[in-house]
């Protein structure tokens, strides 16, 4: 579980990044048309129910509205939406984390910053930055009353919410 947790914490820092509720690699909604050179606040929400997947369902709303897939990286994620993509460079994240060896429950609450760049297609020229918060609850497997720390969780929920100004 510690190895999985360390991997999760690296991915958890991904603001607009991690896990998949939808089928991995498949965009879930069409991007709404946007006005060239639009500016405003963009909000991102990511959801994952898998501790071992490197993708997450992502929804963006604000200057543009789109649903797609985030491909998590240790420092840079790639958000892929219909008609284009962009990079999310994110900090590692700081905050609390705990693991209860009696119940096998892991909790993570962290926050950090991100910057947007490297847009393609509809997102060419995108720039912006903001803050994110990640919340993870996971239950590790157990056998004989002991937590199996080196196996993936039997239940996992991760939510990442981010917001900040964007220029498109």
C-alpha positions as a printed Julia matrix, in Angstrom:
168×3 Matrix{Float64}:
   0.0     0.0     0.0
   2.89    2.41    0.7
   4.26    1.96   -2.82
   0.79    2.54   -4.25
   0.32    5.53   -1.91
   3.61    7.09   -3.02
   2.59    6.64   -6.64
  -0.8     8.12   -5.84
   0.67   11.15   -4.14
   2.75   11.9    -7.22
  -0.34   11.63   -9.37
  -2.49   13.41   -6.8
  -0.56   16.58   -7.42
  -2.0    16.59  -10.91
  -4.51   19.38  -10.92
  -6.38   18.52  -13.76
  -5.3    14.96  -13.65
  -5.94   11.3   -12.55
  -8.25    8.18  -12.61
 -11.16    7.33  -14.89
 -14.86    6.94  -14.29
 -15.5     6.82  -18.02
 -13.79    4.4   -20.34
 -10.08    5.38  -20.27
  -8.93    7.24  -23.35
 -12.44    8.21  -24.5
 -13.61   11.81  -24.37
 -16.94   12.09  -22.6
 -18.4    15.31  -23.99
 -17.97   17.68  -26.89
 -16.19   20.98  -26.33
 -18.48   23.97  -26.44
 -17.51   26.68  -28.94
 -15.36   29.43  -27.47
 -14.56   32.99  -28.42
 -10.99   33.49  -29.62
  -8.85   35.3   -27.04
 -11.44   34.72  -24.32
 -10.34   35.25  -20.73
 -11.91   34.35  -17.42
 -11.91   31.81  -14.64
 -11.73   28.14  -15.63
 -12.71   25.38  -13.2
 -11.57   21.79  -13.54
 -12.89   18.69  -11.84
 -11.29   15.26  -12.12
 -12.54   11.96  -10.8
 -11.0     8.53  -10.46
 -12.06    5.23   -8.99
  -8.79    3.44   -9.82
  -5.52    3.62   -7.91
  -3.62    1.99  -10.76
  -4.89    3.92  -13.81
  -2.92    6.87  -15.16
  -6.02    8.48  -16.66
  -8.91   10.4   -15.15
 -12.19   11.8   -16.29
 -11.92   15.62  -16.51
 -14.58   18.28  -16.91
 -13.7    21.92  -17.61
 -16.16   24.79  -17.22
 -15.75   28.52  -17.52
 -14.15   30.12  -20.58
 -14.79   26.8   -22.31
 -16.89   23.78  -21.41
 -15.57   20.35  -22.29
 -15.29   16.82  -20.99
 -12.4    14.54  -21.71
  -9.53   12.51  -20.34
  -6.52   13.6   -18.32
  -3.31   11.6   -18.73
  -1.42   11.97  -15.46
   2.31   12.53  -15.19
   4.53   13.12  -12.19
   4.96   16.82  -13.09
   3.01   17.37  -16.31
  -0.43   16.07  -17.27
  -2.05   16.17  -20.7
  -5.74   17.05  -20.82
  -7.34   15.73  -24.02
 -10.69   17.11  -25.13
 -12.57   16.89  -28.43
 -10.74   19.15  -30.86
  -7.47   19.53  -28.96
  -5.39   19.19  -25.84
  -3.11   21.12  -23.49
  -0.48   20.54  -20.82
  -0.98   21.04  -17.1
   2.28   21.6   -15.24
   1.57   21.04  -11.56
   3.31   21.25   -8.23
   3.73   18.11   -6.14
   1.15   19.21   -3.6
   1.32   19.66    0.12
  -1.04   18.76    2.9
  -2.04   15.9     5.12
  -2.05   12.18    4.54
  -2.68    9.29    6.87
  -2.9     5.52    6.87
  -4.56    3.55    9.65
  -2.83    0.13    9.91
  -5.74   -1.27   11.92
  -8.51   -0.37    9.45
  -6.39   -0.08    6.25
  -7.96    3.34    5.54
  -5.84    5.9     3.69
  -6.82    9.58    3.5
  -5.06   12.31    1.53
  -5.93   16.02    1.47
  -3.46   18.13   -0.47
  -3.31   21.37   -2.41
  -0.97   22.94   -4.92
  -0.63   25.09   -8.01
  -0.7    24.54  -11.77
   0.03   26.29  -15.09
  -1.57   25.64  -18.48
   0.39   25.66  -21.76
   1.12   23.77  -24.97
  -2.38   23.82  -26.38
  -3.27   22.13  -29.66
  -6.32   22.5   -31.92
  -9.08   24.53  -30.21
  -6.74   25.09  -27.26
  -3.75   26.49  -29.21
  -2.3    29.44  -27.31
  -3.95   28.58  -24.0
  -2.33   30.02  -20.9
  -3.32   30.28  -17.3
  -2.63   29.16  -13.78
  -4.43   28.36  -10.59
  -4.7    26.25   -7.5
  -6.03   22.77   -6.9
  -7.18   20.56   -4.07
  -7.02   16.76   -4.14
  -8.94   14.46   -1.84
  -8.36   10.69   -1.75
 -10.04    7.98    0.31
  -8.88    4.4    -0.13
  -9.26    1.11    1.68
  -6.34   -1.27    1.4
  -6.71   -5.03    1.18
  -6.17   -7.14    4.28
  -5.53  -10.74    5.13
  -5.56  -12.31    8.58
  -6.32   -8.93   10.16
  -3.24   -7.25    8.63
  -3.12   -4.65    5.87
  -1.39   -5.74    2.68
   0.6    -2.56    2.06
   2.08   -3.54   -1.3
  -1.21   -4.32   -3.06
  -3.61   -1.88   -4.73
  -6.58   -0.67   -2.66
  -9.84   -2.61   -2.8
 -11.75    0.7    -2.87
 -10.44    4.03   -4.14
 -11.97    7.46   -4.7
 -10.06   10.52   -5.85
 -11.42   13.98   -6.55
  -9.37   16.91   -7.81
 -10.79   20.39   -8.13
  -8.86   23.29   -9.59
  -9.61   26.86  -10.61
  -7.82   29.9   -11.92
  -7.68   32.51  -14.66
  -7.24   31.3   -18.22
  -6.67   32.99  -21.57
  -7.66   31.21  -24.73
